[in-house]
Amino acid sequence: MPLPSPAFVIEEDKMRRNLERVADVARAAGVDIILALKAFAYWPAFPIIAEYLPGATASSLNEALLIEKHFGRQPHVYAPVYRPAEFRQIAAMAHHLTFNTLTELERYRAEWEELGTSVGLRVNPEYSPVETDLYNPSNKHGRLGETLPNLPTRPPRGLRGLHVHTLCESDAAATATLIERTRAQFGHYLEQIEWLNLGGGHLMTREGYDTSRLIGVLTDLRKRYPHLKVTLEPGSAHVWQTGYLQCTVLDIVNNYGSATLMLDVSFTCHMPDTLEMPYRPVVRAASAEEKEGYAYPYRLGGMSCLAGDYLDTYYFRQPARVGDTLIFEDMAHYTTVKSTMFNGVPHPDIVVVDAEGDVVQHRSFGYADYEARMG
Ligand SMILES: Cc1ncc(COP(=O)(O)O)c(C=O)c1O
């Protein structure tokens, strides 16, 4: 059966392979590894994910509600700031709840004490391997977590956990350094609390990732602090390389020697990281650089009115034609969750295909979805 265009296509067998790998690491290291919804919130696929993972983490009330309803587990929660009107509801639902600052912890003390919520604090170990500022949370003047000088020598009364998140698409060596830096700065807290959340960014499903090393550093951590329950909350790792965005060339614009393929998707609406990061996605059967045999250069144009809604030149083996299919690889994480309907641009369908390529889930979006967002 031909797949719709445009469509995010999620491949169930690849997702299961990733999840098996993640579950193996968790088992071998004696830690919990959960799903960060900020990376992937396509809830019709949650029953598959819940076969492998013990839970999921939310950074807002909406995500927490989605986890409770469709993942069927109590959400872990961390939000950079909580809305007063929502706090009680979110805290009552939470498995663990992390505050971004000591002031928030105190602001809501009466409520979390009354509810008996297991609360933690996000701290900033001032280490991150991430070079892009947009994705580097460890800036010492930053807004994500408390730095060491702000902490009292003893943990505030009732504090049960610490949370660090400073990795992004990182390797096992970076996790080792993160743990080392966390211990060096916050070791005195680790002795006195019950749980440690090592955040996301552990890309353990990337080819070449050294999972034995990860298991080793986590096992060492657990030996050093046998009383600590350790959790990792990656998002990307679970759905890394498990889906693509398929689209169609609708027109070709030529100006002063530059040809742009006009696609039925938008970079700003559907692949915002390609403009924000920015990064060059892999396009199947095309080259992002000039290369022998790839003689036909085209810019790739989105369908919104934003002038910058295009990617610089890709090179193809043959001249493009209206009606051609284009495939952007690795588009399962952070795409469907970040996409917008700016300009009224239609949202691509989301489909899940099984190992035979048969569609097992299909959601399409229409005018009613656009209208519902506006009133
Ligand atoms: C607090 C927190 N946890 C987990 C994640 C998931 O990270 P990743 O998808 O890179 O694994 C993020 C990503 O921004 C985050 O901010």
The ligand as an SDF file (V2000), in Angstrom:
LIG
                    3D

 16 16  0  0  0  0  0  0  0  0999 V2000
   15.4290   17.5960   31.4430 C   0  0  0  0  0  0  0  0  0  0  0  0
   15.5440   16.7900   30.1810 C   0  0  0  0  0  0  0  0  0  0  0  0
   15.4840   15.4420   30.2550 N   0  0  0  0  0  0  0  0  0  0  0  0
   15.5750   14.6670   29.1500 C   0  0  0  0  0  0  0  0  0  0  0  0
   15.7440   15.2220   27.8960 C   0  0  0  0  0  0  0  0  0  0  0  0
   15.8270   14.2980   26.7000 C   0  0  0  0  0  0  0  0  0  0  0  0
   17.0320   14.4330   26.0410 O   0  0  0  0  0  0  0  0  0  0  0  0
   17.3790   13.5540   24.7430 P   0  0  0  0  0  0  0  0  0  0  0  0
   16.1930   13.5300   23.8790 O   0  0  0  0  0  0  0  0  0  0  0  0
   18.5310   14.3000   24.1280 O   0  0  0  0  0  0  0  0  0  0  0  0
   17.7760   12.2070   25.2180 O   0  0  0  0  0  0  0  0  0  0  0  0
   15.8290   16.6190   27.7680 C   0  0  0  0  0  0  0  0  0  0  0  0
   16.0200   17.2430   26.4690 C   0  0  0  0  0  0  0  0  0  0  0  0
   16.0690   18.4190   26.2770 O   0  0  0  0  0  0  0  0  0  0  0  0
   15.7060   17.4260   28.9460 C   0  0  0  0  0  0  0  0  0  0  0  0
   15.7530   18.7740   28.8700 O   0  0  0  0  0  0  0  0  0  0  0  0
  1  2  1  0
  2  3  1  0
  2 15  2  0
  3  4  2  0
  4  5  1  0
  5  6  1  0
  5 12  2  0
  6  7  1  0
  7  8  1  0
  8  9  2  0
  8 10  1  0
  8 11  1  0
 12 13  1  0
 12 15  1  0
 13 14  2  0
 15 16  1  0
M  END
$$$$
